[in-house]
Amino acid sequence: EIDGFIDAYKEKYKELTVILTGGGAQYLLDSLKNGIFARSNFLLEGLNYLVQNNENKC
């Protein structure tokens, strides 16, 4: 169960932030009890940032 894993990690890492990514993130978000940050295009936004940042350095 995802909530169980999140709870276990929160005990060990008090400042834990959980981020759900992907197209199905919104479906999982509604069924989880923990407060979670969900962003469906998180990976693509990060890759785009890296590409733009590297282009500016060339």
Contacts in CASP RR format, 6 or more apart in sequence:
PFRMAT RR
TARGET T0000
AUTHOR 0000-0000-0000
METHOD contacts of the structure
MODEL  1
EIDGFIDAYKEKYKELTVILTGGGAQYLLDSLKNGIFARSNFLLEGLNYL
VQNNENKC
2 28 0 8 1.000
2 32 0 8 1.000
3 32 0 8 1.000
3 33 0 8 1.000
3 34 0 8 1.000
6 16 0 8 1.000
6 18 0 8 1.000
6 32 0 8 1.000
6 34 0 8 1.000
6 36 0 8 1.000
7 34 0 8 1.000
9 16 0 8 1.000
9 18 0 8 1.000
10 16 0 8 1.000
10 34 0 8 1.000
17 37 0 8 1.000
18 34 0 8 1.000
18 35 0 8 1.000
18 36 0 8 1.000
18 37 0 8 1.000
19 36 0 8 1.000
19 37 0 8 1.000
19 38 0 8 1.000
19 39 0 8 1.000
19 42 0 8 1.000
20 28 0 8 1.000
20 29 0 8 1.000
20 36 0 8 1.000
20 37 0 8 1.000
20 38 0 8 1.000
20 39 0 8 1.000
21 38 0 8 1.000
21 39 0 8 1.000
21 40 0 8 1.000
21 41 0 8 1.000
21 42 0 8 1.000
21 43 0 8 1.000
22 40 0 8 1.000
22 41 0 8 1.000
22 42 0 8 1.000
22 43 0 8 1.000
23 40 0 8 1.000
24 40 0 8 1.000
25 38 0 8 1.000
25 39 0 8 1.000
25 40 0 8 1.000
26 38 0 8 1.000
26 40 0 8 1.000
28 38 0 8 1.000
29 36 0 8 1.000
29 38 0 8 1.000
39 45 0 8 1.000
END
